[in-house]
Amino acid sequence: MKKISQWPFIRRAGWAGLLLLAACDPELGDGPTLGEWLIPSSQVFDGGPGKDGIPALSNPLFTTVAEVDYLAPDDLVVGYRVGDVIKAYPHPILDWHEIANDAVDGQAVAITYCPLTGSALAWSRVINGVTTTFGVSGKLYNNNLMPYDRETDSNWSQMRMDCVQGKSIGTLAEVFQVIETTWQTWQTLYPGSQIMSNNTGVYSAAQYANYPYGSYRTDTRILFPLPSGSIDNRLHVKERLAGVVADNKVRVYRRDSFADSVRVVHDSFGGDSLVVVGSQADNIMMIFKRRLQNGTLLSFSAVQGQLPGIMLDNEGTTWDVLGRGIAGPRSGQQLSYPVTFIAYWFAWTSFYPGAEIFEFADSGS
């Protein structure tokens, strides 16, 4: 895997230096010129490090919860489960790699994370019947990660969830559900899970301890131009929101609307009856479909103090934060989910102008 020369420059000079470098590049903003694009090529920007300059991980190593010594309680992790195998991918590592190509209980998956848009998604690595890996193209669209698949060298858009240029153009990503929460909460949820190791063979533990974008997560900076009119001032541009995507529209849910205790609300969007469950104190926001495959429509109430159990349905089944029945008549079953993930507010409105903000009632379950 190629290592980069520009990345140390970014660490030394900061993003101001990168933007100055970009401003001096006559190709920046012109977009790639080879082949058809599903997005305006003029809005595809060179992020600076170049193709594979941010090194995606393949077959990363994992360790146990008890052995992890490099995460702070409020560090975020991305959790993913297949069957009985549960893994967590820490933000401090994904900040530097953006993609982890992995196999979870035999399922080929890529955990894709964009630090600029705060968005984490899990994709199948099987494209048109062929298993591939994803790399970081170095390109950005709406400030968002553009992975490329190494089988066809095609460029994808993470938050569009499709291939936008190359042999696989028009192919939709198969997206799986993840959970994002703090390391402190994760240890309570799944103490027997596997955690991606910081022994990657690429960077040192000291580098992973530093966020490479300064105060970007909390300030109002947006590093690359956005489409005219896409900045929506209804919320802080960096507020992290859970969103549901359907028919090229999105509805978002604010963590600040949840209480410190678990709260459950019912909603409907895109033709689906949904249950939204969250807790401010535990930094949890999850969304599931209420209707089962056999047509049964469940209703839910909050469960307090029993993590990972978080909801109780009207039939008496307790469900955990990943939507699995853990006690009761439907124990072992899995709730379906819409296309849902967490991202910054400015990113939601860049990809989905006019995004709806769910208005919570004064009281919740």
C-alpha positions as CSV (number, residue, x, y, z in Angstrom):
1,M,0.0,0.0,0.0
2,K,1.4,3.4,-1.0
3,K,2.2,5.7,1.8
4,I,1.9,9.5,1.3
5,S,4.2,12.4,1.3
6,Q,1.6,15.2,1.5
7,W,0.0,13.9,4.8
8,P,3.0,15.0,7.0
9,F,2.8,18.3,5.3
10,I,-0.9,18.6,6.3
11,R,0.1,17.8,9.9
12,R,2.8,20.5,9.9
13,A,1.1,23.2,8.0
14,G,-2.5,22.6,9.0
15,W,-5.5,22.8,6.8
16,A,-4.9,26.5,6.0
17,G,-1.7,25.3,4.3
18,L,-3.6,22.6,2.4
19,L,-6.2,25.1,1.2
20,L,-3.5,27.5,0.1
21,L,-1.9,24.5,-1.8
22,A,-5.3,23.7,-3.3
23,A,-5.9,27.3,-4.4
24,C,-2.7,27.2,-6.3
25,D,-3.6,24.0,-8.1
26,P,-5.3,24.9,-11.5
27,E,-6.9,21.5,-11.6
28,L,-8.8,21.8,-8.3
29,G,-12.5,22.2,-8.8
30,D,-12.3,21.2,-12.5
31,G,-13.0,17.6,-11.6
32,P,-11.7,14.5,-13.4
33,T,-12.3,14.6,-17.1
34,L,-12.3,10.9,-18.0
35,G,-15.7,9.2,-18.4
36,E,-19.2,10.1,-17.5
37,W,-20.2,11.3,-14.1
38,L,-23.5,11.1,-12.3
39,I,-22.6,14.3,-10.3
40,P,-21.2,17.6,-11.6
41,S,-17.5,17.0,-12.2
42,S,-16.9,20.7,-11.4
43,Q,-18.0,20.0,-7.8
44,V,-15.5,17.1,-7.4
45,F,-12.5,18.5,-5.5
46,D,-9.0,17.2,-4.9
47,G,-8.7,16.8,-1.2
48,G,-4.9,17.1,-1.2
49,P,-3.3,13.8,-0.2
50,G,-4.1,12.1,-3.6
51,K,-5.3,8.6,-4.4
52,D,-4.5,6.2,-1.5
53,G,-2.7,9.1,0.2
54,I,-5.1,8.3,3.1
55,P,-4.3,4.6,3.4
56,A,-7.4,2.5,3.7
57,L,-7.0,-0.6,6.0
58,S,-7.4,-4.2,4.8
59,N,-7.8,-7.1,7.2
60,P,-7.2,-4.9,10.3
61,L,-6.2,-6.5,13.6
62,F,-8.6,-6.6,16.5
63,T,-8.2,-6.8,20.2
64,T,-10.5,-7.2,23.3
65,V,-12.3,-4.5,25.2
66,A,-10.1,-5.3,28.2
67,E,-6.9,-4.8,26.2
68,V,-7.7,-1.4,24.8
69,D,-5.7,1.4,26.4
70,Y,-5.7,4.0,23.6
71,L,-9.4,5.3,23.8
72,A,-10.8,8.0,26.0
73,P,-14.3,7.5,27.5
74,D,-15.8,10.1,25.1
75,D,-14.1,8.8,21.9
76,L,-16.6,7.6,19.4
77,V,-16.7,4.1,17.9
78,V,-18.6,2.6,15.0
79,G,-20.2,-0.7,15.9
80,Y,-21.2,-3.5,13.5
81,R,-22.6,-6.9,14.0
82,V,-23.1,-10.0,11.9
83,G,-24.7,-13.0,13.7
84,D,-23.0,-13.3,17.1
85,V,-19.8,-11.4,15.9
86,I,-19.7,-7.8,17.1
87,K,-16.9,-5.4,16.2
88,A,-16.2,-1.7,17.0
89,Y,-14.1,0.6,14.7
90,P,-12.8,3.6,16.7
91,H,-13.1,7.1,15.2
92,P,-9.4,7.9,16.3
93,I,-8.3,5.2,13.8
94,L,-10.8,6.0,11.1
95,D,-9.9,9.7,11.2
96,W,-6.6,8.6,9.7
97,H,-7.7,5.8,7.4
98,E,-11.4,6.5,6.5
99,I,-12.0,3.0,5.3
100,A,-11.5,-0.4,7.0
101,N,-12.0,-3.4,4.7
102,D,-13.0,-6.3,6.8
103,A,-14.8,-9.6,7.0
104,V,-17.3,-10.0,9.8
105,D,-18.5,-13.6,10.4
106,G,-17.7,-14.2,6.7
107,Q,-19.5,-11.1,5.4
108,A,-17.2,-8.9,3.3
109,V,-17.8,-5.3,4.5
110,A,-16.2,-1.9,4.3
111,I,-16.6,0.5,7.2
112,T,-16.4,3.9,5.5
113,Y,-16.0,7.1,7.6
114,C,-15.6,10.6,6.5
115,P,-14.2,13.0,9.1
116,L,-15.2,16.0,7.1
117,T,-18.9,15.1,7.1
118,G,-19.0,13.0,10.3
119,S,-20.6,10.1,8.4
120,A,-20.0,6.4,9.0
121,L,-21.6,3.7,6.8
122,A,-21.0,0.0,6.3
123,W,-21.0,-1.2,2.7
124,S,-20.9,-4.7,1.2
125,R,-17.6,-5.3,-0.6
126,V,-19.4,-7.6,-3.1
127,I,-20.1,-5.5,-6.2
128,N,-21.9,-7.2,-9.1
129,G,-21.0,-10.6,-7.7
130,V,-17.3,-9.8,-7.3
131,T,-15.6,-9.3,-3.9
132,T,-13.4,-6.2,-3.9
133,T,-11.8,-3.7,-1.5
134,F,-12.3,0.0,-1.3
135,G,-9.6,2.7,-1.2
136,V,-9.7,6.4,-0.6
137,S,-9.7,8.2,-3.9
138,G,-8.5,11.5,-2.5
139,K,-11.5,13.2,-4.2
140,L,-14.4,14.9,-2.3
141,Y,-17.9,15.7,-3.3
142,N,-19.8,18.0,-1.0
143,N,-16.8,17.7,1.3
144,N,-17.6,14.0,1.6
145,L,-15.5,10.9,1.1
146,M,-15.3,9.3,-2.4
147,P,-14.2,5.7,-2.1
148,Y,-13.0,3.8,-5.2
149,D,-13.3,0.1,-5.7
150,R,-10.1,-1.6,-6.6
151,E,-11.8,-4.2,-8.9
152,T,-13.0,-1.6,-11.5
153,D,-11.2,1.6,-10.3
154,S,-14.6,3.2,-10.2
155,N,-15.4,6.3,-7.9
156,W,-18.2,6.2,-5.4
157,S,-20.0,8.8,-3.3
158,Q,-20.3,7.8,0.4
159,M,-23.4,9.8,1.3
160,R,-25.1,9.2,-2.1
161,M,-24.3,5.5,-1.6
162,D,-23.7,4.8,-5.2
163,C,-21.0,4.7,-7.9
164,V,-20.8,8.0,-9.7
165,Q,-18.0,7.4,-12.2
166,G,-16.3,4.4,-13.9
167,K,-17.2,0.9,-15.0
168,S,-19.6,0.4,-12.1
169,I,-21.4,3.8,-12.6
170,G,-25.0,3.7,-11.3
171,T,-24.5,0.7,-9.0
172,L,-26.1,1.2,-5.6
173,A,-24.1,0.4,-2.5
174,E,-25.6,-2.3,-0.3
175,V,-25.7,-0.5,3.0
176,F,-25.8,-2.1,6.4
177,Q,-26.8,-0.6,9.8
178,V,-24.1,0.6,12.2
179,I,-24.3,2.2,15.6
180,E,-22.1,5.1,16.7
181,T,-21.6,5.8,20.4
182,T,-18.9,6.6,22.9
183,W,-16.3,4.2,24.0
184,Q,-17.6,4.4,27.6
185,T,-21.1,3.3,26.4
186,W,-19.7,0.6,24.1
187,Q,-17.9,-1.1,27.0
188,T,-21.3,-1.3,28.8
189,L,-23.1,-2.5,25.7
190,Y,-20.8,-5.2,24.4
191,P,-17.9,-6.0,26.8
192,G,-17.1,-9.2,24.9
193,S,-16.8,-7.5,21.5
194,Q,-13.8,-7.1,19.3
195,I,-12.2,-3.7,18.9
196,M,-10.0,-2.6,15.9
197,S,-6.4,-2.4,17.1
198,N,-4.3,0.7,16.7
199,N,-1.5,-1.6,15.7
200,T,-2.0,-1.0,12.0
201,G,1.6,-0.9,10.8
202,V,1.0,2.5,9.3
203,Y,0.9,5.1,12.0
204,S,2.1,5.2,15.6
205,A,-0.2,5.2,18.7
206,A,0.8,8.8,19.3
207,Q,-0.5,9.9,15.9
208,Y,-3.8,8.1,16.5
209,A,-4.2,10.1,19.7
210,N,-4.4,13.3,17.7
211,Y,-7.4,14.4,15.6
212,P,-5.8,15.6,12.3
213,Y,-8.4,18.4,11.7
214,G,-7.9,20.6,14.7
215,S,-11.2,22.1,16.0
216,Y,-13.1,21.1,12.9
217,R,-15.6,18.9,14.7
218,T,-17.0,21.8,16.7
219,D,-16.3,25.0,14.7
220,T,-18.2,26.3,11.7
221,R,-15.4,25.7,9.1
222,I,-16.3,23.9,5.9
223,L,-13.1,23.2,4.0
224,F,-14.3,22.9,0.4
225,P,-16.9,24.8,-1.6
226,L,-20.5,23.6,-1.4
227,P,-23.3,24.0,-4.0
228,S,-24.8,27.5,-3.9
229,G,-27.6,27.7,-1.3
230,S,-26.9,24.4,0.4
231,I,-25.9,25.9,3.7
232,D,-29.0,25.7,6.0
233,N,-28.8,27.8,9.1
234,R,-31.6,26.1,11.0
235,L,-29.1,24.1,13.0
236,H,-25.3,24.4,13.8
237,V,-23.5,23.1,10.7
238,K,-21.6,20.5,12.7
239,E,-24.5,19.1,14.7
240,R,-24.5,15.3,14.5
241,L,-27.9,14.0,13.5
242,A,-29.3,10.6,12.8
243,G,-31.1,10.6,9.4
244,V,-33.4,8.4,7.4
245,V,-33.0,8.5,3.6
246,A,-35.9,7.5,1.4
247,D,-36.8,8.6,-2.2
248,N,-33.9,11.0,-2.2
249,K,-35.3,12.8,0.8
250,V,-34.1,12.8,4.4
251,R,-35.6,13.3,7.9
252,V,-33.2,13.9,10.7
253,Y,-33.4,13.4,14.5
254,R,-31.5,15.4,17.0
255,R,-29.7,13.8,19.9
256,D,-30.5,16.9,22.0
257,S,-34.2,16.0,21.8
258,F,-33.6,12.8,23.7
259,A,-33.5,12.8,27.5
260,D,-30.6,11.4,29.6
261,S,-32.8,8.4,30.1
262,V,-33.9,6.3,27.1
263,R,-36.6,7.7,25.0
264,V,-38.7,6.0,22.3
265,V,-40.8,7.7,19.7
266,H,-42.9,6.4,16.8
267,D,-42.7,8.0,13.4
268,S,-43.4,7.2,9.7
269,F,-41.2,8.2,6.7
270,G,-40.8,7.0,3.2
271,G,-43.7,4.6,3.6
272,D,-42.2,2.9,6.6
273,S,-43.5,2.9,10.2
274,L,-40.4,3.6,12.4
275,V,-39.3,3.5,15.9
276,V,-36.6,6.0,17.0
277,V,-34.8,5.3,20.2
278,G,-32.1,7.3,21.9
279,S,-30.4,8.6,25.0
280,Q,-28.3,11.8,25.4
281,A,-26.3,10.4,28.3
282,D,-25.4,7.2,26.5
283,N,-24.9,9.0,23.1
284,I,-27.3,6.6,21.3
285,M,-29.6,7.2,18.4
286,M,-31.0,4.3,16.5
287,I,-33.9,3.8,14.0
288,F,-35.7,0.6,13.1
289,K,-38.8,-0.4,11.2
290,R,-41.8,-1.3,13.3
291,R,-43.4,-3.7,10.8
292,L,-42.0,-7.2,10.7
293,Q,-41.6,-9.2,7.5
294,N,-44.8,-11.2,8.3
295,G,-46.7,-7.9,8.5
296,T,-47.0,-7.6,12.3
297,L,-46.8,-4.0,13.4
298,L,-45.1,-3.6,16.8
299,S,-45.2,-0.7,19.2
300,F,-42.4,0.0,21.6
301,S,-41.7,1.6,25.0
302,A,-38.4,2.5,26.6
303,V,-36.4,0.2,28.8
304,Q,-34.3,2.0,31.4
305,G,-31.0,0.8,33.0
306,Q,-30.8,-2.5,31.1
307,L,-28.2,-1.8,28.4
308,P,-27.9,-3.3,25.8
309,G,-31.6,-3.8,26.2
310,I,-33.3,-0.5,25.2
311,M,-36.9,-1.2,24.1
312,L,-39.9,-3.4,25.0
313,D,-42.5,-4.2,22.5
314,N,-46.3,-4.8,23.0
315,E,-45.8,-8.6,22.7
316,G,-43.3,-8.7,25.6
317,T,-40.0,-8.9,23.7
318,T,-37.0,-6.8,24.8
319,W,-34.8,-5.5,22.0
320,D,-31.2,-4.3,22.2
321,V,-29.6,-1.2,20.6
322,L,-28.7,-3.2,17.4
323,G,-32.3,-4.3,17.0
324,R,-32.0,-7.9,18.1
325,G,-34.6,-9.5,20.4
326,I,-32.7,-10.6,23.6
327,A,-35.6,-11.7,25.8
328,G,-39.2,-12.7,25.2
329,P,-41.2,-14.4,22.5
330,R,-39.1,-13.0,19.6
331,S,-35.7,-13.5,21.2
332,G,-33.1,-14.0,18.5
333,Q,-35.1,-12.2,15.8
334,Q,-33.7,-9.0,14.1
335,L,-35.6,-5.8,13.4
336,S,-35.3,-4.4,9.9
337,Y,-34.0,-0.9,9.4
338,P,-34.3,1.9,6.8
339,V,-31.3,3.5,5.2
340,T,-30.0,5.4,8.2
341,F,-26.8,6.9,9.5
342,I,-25.4,9.9,11.4
343,A,-23.8,12.9,9.7
344,Y,-23.2,16.6,10.3
345,W,-26.1,18.9,9.5
346,F,-24.3,20.7,6.7
347,A,-23.7,17.4,5.0
348,W,-27.3,16.3,5.2
349,T,-28.5,19.5,3.6
350,S,-25.7,19.4,0.9
351,F,-26.9,16.1,-0.3
352,Y,-30.6,16.4,0.6
353,P,-31.6,20.1,0.4
354,G,-34.7,20.9,2.4
355,A,-34.0,18.1,4.9
356,E,-36.8,17.6,7.4
357,I,-36.1,18.0,11.1
358,F,-38.3,15.8,13.2
359,E,-40.1,17.8,15.9
360,F,-40.3,15.8,19.1
361,A,-43.4,16.2,21.4
362,D,-42.8,17.6,24.8
363,S,-43.0,14.1,26.4
364,G,-41.7,10.8,25.3
365,S,-42.0,7.1,26.2
